[in-house]
């Protein structure tokens, strides 16, 4: 598995910090209570990520969201406070 990241911490943001266009992508009940982040021009909801397991967890990543059968987005908390995350793309 190839993992590509620049190790740049990204701020976790709230619903009120999303644009109207980004909010339209998250139109389910309770979306205003979730945490979000931006990566490569897209907004992501942290609650959509599954807890990492297996090799991905052993490599230090906390969660993964599949983009396709062969690719995904990985996240790990950058600090103990949970204020920021490190994001990566992965390919197999």
N, C-alpha and C positions, 0 to 999 in steps of 0.2 A: 504494500500500500504506500503510495506517495502522499506525503503531507506537505502542503505549502502554506507557510505563514511568515509574516514579518515581525511577529511577537509584539506588535503594537497594542497596548491596552486600549480598549474602547469602552466608553462610558455606557453604563446601563441607564436607560432613560424611561420615563413614564409615558402614559397615554397622552398627557397634555403637551408633551414635547414632539409628538408626531404631527406631520402635516395632515391636512384634510384628506389628501390623496392616499397617504399611508394608512390612515384610520379606516378608509373604505375597504382596504384589504383584510382587515380584522373585524368583521362585522358579526361576531357572535356575542352572546350574553356573557358578561364578565370580562370582556376584552379590556375594558377601562381599568381593570385591577391588575393587569399583567405587567411584567417588565419586558423592555424591548432594547434592541441595539441596532445600529446601522453597520452594514458591511457591503462593500462593493456596490454602493448605490441602492441597496435594498434595505428595508426594515424587516427585522426578524423578531418573533415573539419567543422568549425563552421557554415558555410553557409548552411549545411545540417540539422541543428537543427531548429525546429519550436519554435516559441515564446510560453512560458509556459502560460497556462490559468487554470482556475478553482482551484482545491485543490493544484495542483503543484505550481502554482504561489503564492497562499496564504502561502505556506511553504517557500517561498523565492527563488525558483529556477527560472532562467531566460529562459531556453530552454530545450527541450527534443527531443531525437531521438529514435524511436522505434527500438528495436533489434528483437522483436517478438511480438506476440499478448499479451503476459503476462509480458514482460520485456522491459526495455529501459535504456538509459543513460541520466542523467540530468547534466546540467551545470549552474553555476552562477558565475558572475564576483566577484573576490576576493577583488577588490579595485576599487576606483573611476576612476583609470587611464586606466583600461581595459588591463593591462599587463599580468594578470594571472587569472585563473579560478579555481573553485572548481568543482570536478567531482564526480558523484555518480552513482551507479547502482540502479535501482528500479524494484520491482517485485510486481505483484498483485496476 
